[in-house]
Amino acid sequence: MTTGRREFLTAAITAAGTAVTPELSHAGVHHDHEHQVVPTDPALRVKALESLLVEKGLVDRAALDALIDTYEHKVGPRNGARVVARAWSDPAYKQRLLSNPDSAISELGYGGLQGEHMVVVENTSKVHNLVVCTLCSCYPWPVLGLPPVWYKSASYRSRAVIDPRGVLREFGLELKESVELRVWDSTAELRYLVLPERPANTEGLSEEPLAALVTRDAMIGVRKIATPLQGDRA
Amino acid sequence: MNGVHDLGGMHGMGAIQEDKEEPVFHAPWEARAYAVTRAMGGWRMWSLDAARYQRELIAPVDYFQLSYYERWIAALMQLMLDRNLVTRTEIESGKPDQGTAMRSPALTADKVPMLIAKGVPARRDVAVTAHFQVGQHVRARNINPSGHTRLPRYTRGKLGTIEQDHGVFVFPDTNAHSLGEKPQHVYSVRFRARALWGEQAADQDSVYVDLWDDYLESA
């Protein structure tokens, strides 16, 4: 099954070359050295591929636009922040969120693709949680959107399980010796959201200003939420 | 497969590079690559497991050299070729072959909100015996399948404890290869960090890994 991979990648380059800029196709066809197989311009290749698939009636350009618009403008970490703020504000909601996350998250209108089966893990003064996907890039899209590059990187994926405290230190978080660190490797179809600790100095804040304090990184577990200064209080 | 995608515990991958002003997509082509992949998934001619396996088959040197969405596109092309959705000549020419019938897209714009809202659940509502109970000591089996698996190498042969039973899910090792869903229980298994990495790890730390029944044996 692995034979033909290089041949195939070459074909991919050739496609972009022929369809968009004919002179580029030569770079793909004459690959005397292995390293020349590495694609030249992904923008051209993807453009050529999309055109081909549209012409064949396999994809609908408007559907592509709708998908992109969703993850660029509608679904992102603000969703997760609202979930967290609700949990901080409403103890009964927090209990539902921890015991039945799918239904609790759907109360706020979120759920679905790559968040079909959610698990929420709670940070406390004694326990800190950190989420990773060592095998690919699994991430709870409905509440956090698409993952940042560092989350998908070989560096994070390799180190989060063997040296999680070192990883946290790189993010500026020195975890106390006494704190128990739990790393969650998203190997199956469960998707993890960290419920961060509510920072001090936020008593009396309503959900909206609370949500504004919640960061994506805190919901992955690589950072804590900073305590707001008095002046920041709404 | 024991591929380079199975990164947990490897050394030498460097410091984490963080871009604090990172956009959702770094260039328009990344957005198109993402969307084309999702839209082609709408044909349901391969499972998510099969798509993951296809990305794992990317040659190691390319896996690290290609960017994330380049890997997606490389895998997508191979999936489409293998299922005759496109031909090599079409990929090479960038044009449909002569006489190819025009299809009607599987995923249209009006179906996108429903796809995103419903997702593609992997849990199955079937009665399957759970072979392990919460609190039970288990060992991750020492298996090395050459096909797709979600049993990370760093857990194999290691002792852990069943923390939670997540219910019944599609089994990726068979599903990725169109050998059936073989639904079975998935458990959250807690491995003490020291059981995985030895004395260098902090005594109070753990790694929780979601593992299927077939990956486990009692210990």
Interface residues (C-beta under 8 A of the other chain):
Chain A: M1 T2 R5 R6 F8 L9 A11 A12 T14 A15 A16 T18 A19 V20 E34 V37 V38 P39 P42 A43 R45 V46 K47 A48 L49 E50 S51 L52 L53 E55 K56 G57 L58 V59 D60 A62 A63 L64 D65 A66 L67 I68 T70 Y71 E72 V75 G76 G111 G112 L113 Q114 G115 E116 H117 V119 T134 L135 C136 S137 G145 L146 P148 V149 W150 K152 S153 A154 S155 Y156 R157 S158 R159 A160 V161 I162 P164 R165 V167 E170 F171 E177 S178 V179 E180 L181 R182 V183 W184 D185 S186 T187 A188 E189 L190
Chain B: H5 D6 L7 G8 G9 M10 H11 M13 G14 A15 I16 Q17 E18 D19 E22 V24 F25 H26 A27 P28 W29 A31 R32 A33 Y34 A35 V36 R38 A39 M40 G42 W43 R52 R55 L57 I58 A59 V61 D62 F64 Q65 L66 S67 Y68 Y69 E70 I73 A74 L76 M77 Q78 L81 L85 V86 R88 E90 I91 E92 S93 G94 K95 P96 T100 M102 R103 S104 P105 A106 L107 T108 A109 K111 V112 P113 L115 I116 A117 K118 G119 V120 P121 A122 R123 R150 L151 P152 Y154 H166 F169 V170 V186 S188 A193 L196 W197 A201 A202 Q204 D205 S206 V207 Y208 V209 D210 L211 W212
